[in-house]
């Protein structure tokens, strides 16, 4: 999964820093109208002052494989969180973080002056806290859902220029805890999705009458070339389509293909054509 920046964040210095140091990918359009399929989305708290935007981000972030991390929060911008269906009681309070903490927290402790208070959600002791002060808090519905998080850490700090791997590792924590999206199953062709035309039925007729001949052999058969416009039938491409939709297979017509042929007006020609193809009639 990838790390993305909202278009608004990518347009300022904070976003440009995260692009260069963390390798984050900027979204080309507004995330509200076109969010990424999955991954970690970083955006600024000022983008959530509208309730609809806040709700849509939360709903997106709850999908498995998705994570939203809101940065640079100000107290006035958190009011909409309390209106969400899950009711986040997060608030900000002054804080002085200890530098005697693991990795990223230690690097940014002297530049972080706020902590998050509230009871909703969780915070990882090693990743999201400095002593009793919580600088990052997240919430998710269950162990395999995505997550919605807020941080007061200045992730755009120049002190991280020489510690890109620490920042990326910290961001990857959210990806690792965002659940696993179920793979998209490939849709099997449905016969109802495809309606046979006259040329399709001619190809089915030829395969039936050919009694084991391949489409290539039929295309080169003199009797077939005398009776049909082989070029317009386009046997190779049409054969792929018919196979894709379950009318034919390597052995010839499937049960569905035979039933479709028998239900058509071409079925009456099958015995005569079969005789012509297998006895050499009309061939040179």
N, C-alpha and C positions, 0 to 999 in steps of 0.2 A: 504494500500500500504506500501511497505517496503523501507528501506534506504540501498543502496548498495555502496560498494567501488570498484573502478577498481582494477584489480589484481595488477597493478603496485603500486597503492597507499597503498593497503593492505599489501604490502611487506616491508614497511618502518615504522619508528616510528610514523609518523603522522597517518598513517592508523591504526596501532595497537591501538593508543590512541582512535581513533574514534570508533573502534570496541568495546573497553571495556567501554567507557563512553556513547556513543550514541547507542550502540547495533547494529551498522551497519554490514551488511552481506558482506563479501568479495566475489567477483566473482571468479570462479575457472578458467576461461579462459579470454582471451582478449575481452574486451567489444566491440571492433570493429567488431569481427567476431561473437560474441554471446551476444548481449546486453540483459538486462532483459526485460521481457514482459511489465513491467510498474514499477512505483515507482520513487524514487529519487536516481540518480547516482552521487556520488562524485568522482571527478578525479582531477589530477594535470594539471596545464596549460601546463607543459612540454610535455604532451601526445598529444597536439594539434598543434605541430609545422609543422606537415604534413597536407596539405590542404585536402586530402581525408579523413583523420581522423576527422578533424574539421567539414567538410561538413556532414559526416555520423552521427556524434554526434548531430549536429543541426537538421538534418532531423528526427532523432529518437526522439529528445526532443520535436518536434512540435506535436507528436502524443498525443491525449488526454490521461491523466493518466500517462504521462512521464515527468520527470523534470531532467535536468542536471545542476549540480552546480560545477563550475570550481574553484579550490582553489589555493592559493600560486602563483599568476600570476607574471611574470616579463615582462617588456616592450617588449623585443625582441620576446616573445612568443605570443604577441597579433596581430602580423602582419597578420596572416592568417584570423583573424576575419573580416578584411576589404575586403577579397576576397569572403566572403559568398554572396549568392544571395540577402540577406537582407541588406548587407553592414553595419556592426557594426562599428561605429566610436569610439569605446571605447579606451581610453588611460589611463595611470597612471600618477599621480602627487603626490608630497610630501604632507603629511597632518598630522595635529596634532588634534586628536579627543578629544572632551570634554567628561569627565566622567559623566557629568550630563545628561545622556541619559537612555532610558529604558533598563533594563535587560542585554541581551548579549552584546550590544554595550558598555554599561558602564563597564562591566567586562573585555572587551578586548581593551578598548580605549587606555590605556597606552602602549599597545604592537602593535598597528596598526599605521603604518607610511605612508600609501599610500591611496589615494582615486581614484575613477574612474571618469574620465571626458568623455564627449560626450553627444550627443542628442538622439541617438537611444534608444528605450526601456523605461523602467520605474524603479522607485525605491519607495518603500513604506516608507512614512515619519517616522513611528515608528520603522520599522524593518531594514531599509537599509540606514539610514542617521544619521549623528551626526551634528546637526546644518545644514549648507549648504553643508557639505562634504558627498558625496555618497560613501559608502564603499562596497555596493552590488548593482548590477544592473541586470535587467532581461529583456527578450524580449519574446513575444509570438505573434502568428498570430491573435488570436481572443480570446474571453472570455472563450471558452471551448477547447482551444488548450493546449498542454503541454507548458513548458517554458525552456528557456536556460538562465542560470545565471552565473555571475562571482562575486567573493567576495575577498576582501583583508583582511578580518578578519582572524586571526590565530586560526582557530577552533580547533587546536590540542594543545592549550595552557594548561599548567598544572594548571592554575588558574581556569579551568573549572572542575577540579576533583570533587569538592564539589558542582557543579552546573549542574549536568547532565540533570536535568529536564528543565533547561533554554535552554541548547543547543538543546535538542530534540524538545522542543516547537518551537524554531526558525527554525529548519530544517523542521518541519511539516508544516510551513507556505507554503513552496514550494509545498508540496504534496496537501495542501488544495487549491492551486491556479493553479494546473496543469490540470484542466478539468476532466470530468468524461468520461472514456472510455465506449463505448456502450457495453453491455453484449453480449457475443458470443452466438448467437442463435443456439440451438441444431439442427443439420441438420436432417430433416425428411427423413426417408428411401425413396429411389426412386426405383420404380420397375425396372427401367433400370439398376440399379446397381447390380441386382441379376438375375442370369439365372437359371431357374428351371432344376434340373437334373431328372433322371428317378425315383429315390427314393422319391423326392419331389412330383412328379406327383402321385406316388402310395399313398402317404399320403393324397393328395387331393382327390383321388379316394375313399379311405376308409372313409374319413369324409363325402363325398357326399353320398356314399352308406349307411353309418351308420345312416343317417337321424336323426341327433340330438345326436348321441352317442359321448361321449368325447373321446379324444385320449387314456386316461387311460382305458376306457371301451373297446375300440377297441383292445388295446394291450392285454387285458385279454380274449377277445372273442375267443371261441374254433375254430370257422370257420376261423377267421383271422389267428390264430396260425397254422392251418393246411395248409393254402394256401400261407402264406407269412413268411419270415424270420424276425420275429418281432424284434429280437435283432439288426440285421444289419440296420433295418429301423430307429431304435433309435427315436421312435415316440415323446418322450418328448422334446429332444433337437431340433429335426428337426421342431417340431411344434412351438417352440419359434422363430426360424429363419423365418418360414413362416408367423408368426404373425407380427414379426418385420417389414417385407417387405410388409405387407398389403395383403397377400393372404388369410389369415384366421383371424377370430376373435372368441370371446367367443361363438357366435351363430353358427359357422361353417365356410363355405366358404364365402368369400367376393365376390363381383361382379368380381373383378380382378382374384380371385382364380378360380371361376367357368368358366370364359372365357378362362383362361389358360388350364384348364382341358378339356373343350370342343374342344379346338384346338389341343389336343394331341391324340395319338393313343390309349390312355387308356379310352377315353370316351365311346367307343363301349362296354366296359365291365361293365359300370356303372349299367345298368338295371339288369343284371344277378347277379352281386355282391350284389346289393341292396336287391334283393329277397332272396338271401342266408343268408344275415345278419339279415333280419327282419322276416323271416319265420322260422329260426332255421335250415335250411338245412345245412348238414354237421356237425352240432353240436352234441355233445353227449347227 
